[in-house]
Amino acid sequence: MIESLLRVLDWQPLYRLWELIVIIVKFLWELLRLLSGGGGQ
């Protein structure tokens, strides 16, 4: 089912969106670590 969905949708913008989400999550995770650790390094 998911494969047919991916075939119907254009996967390129989907991939770009996923890339953006990953970047944002990484950024937020680093920020959270920095804040909770008090800049532990």
Sine and cosine of phi, psi and omega as CSV:
sin_phi,cos_phi,sin_psi,cos_psi,sin_omega,cos_omega
0.00,0.00,-0.74,0.68,-0.02,-1.00
-0.90,0.44,-0.60,0.80,-0.01,-1.00
-0.89,0.45,-0.68,0.74,0.02,-1.00
-0.92,0.39,-0.58,0.82,0.06,-1.00
-0.88,0.47,-0.70,0.72,0.00,-1.00
-0.91,0.41,-0.54,0.84,0.02,-1.00
-0.94,0.34,-0.62,0.78,-0.02,-1.00
-0.94,0.35,-0.73,0.68,0.02,-1.00
-0.96,0.29,0.43,-0.90,0.15,-0.99
-0.99,0.14,0.87,-0.50,-0.16,-0.99
-0.98,0.22,-0.32,0.95,-0.08,-1.00
-0.88,0.47,-0.81,0.59,0.06,-1.00
-0.90,0.44,-0.50,0.87,0.05,-1.00
-0.90,0.44,-0.67,0.74,0.02,-1.00
-0.91,0.40,-0.66,0.75,0.03,-1.00
-0.88,0.47,-0.67,0.74,0.01,-1.00
-0.89,0.46,-0.68,0.73,0.01,-1.00
-0.89,0.46,-0.67,0.75,0.03,-1.00
-0.86,0.51,-0.70,0.71,0.00,-1.00
-0.89,0.46,-0.68,0.73,0.00,-1.00
-0.88,0.48,-0.69,0.73,0.00,-1.00
-0.88,0.48,-0.70,0.72,0.00,-1.00
-0.88,0.47,-0.70,0.71,-0.01,-1.00
-0.90,0.44,-0.69,0.73,-0.01,-1.00
-0.89,0.45,-0.68,0.73,0.03,-1.00
-0.87,0.49,-0.69,0.72,0.00,-1.00
-0.88,0.48,-0.73,0.68,-0.01,-1.00
-0.90,0.44,-0.62,0.78,0.00,-1.00
-0.90,0.44,-0.69,0.72,0.04,-1.00
-0.89,0.46,-0.67,0.74,0.00,-1.00
-0.89,0.46,-0.70,0.71,0.00,-1.00
-0.89,0.45,-0.69,0.73,0.00,-1.00
-0.88,0.47,-0.67,0.74,-0.01,-1.00
-0.90,0.45,-0.69,0.72,-0.04,-1.00
-0.94,0.33,-0.70,0.71,-0.07,-1.00
-0.96,0.29,-0.53,0.85,-0.01,-1.00
-1.00,0.10,-0.16,0.99,-0.05,-1.00
0.91,0.42,0.52,0.86,-0.06,-1.00
0.92,0.38,0.77,0.64,-0.18,-0.98
-0.83,0.55,-0.24,0.97,0.02,-1.00
-1.00,0.01,0.00,0.00,0.00,0.00
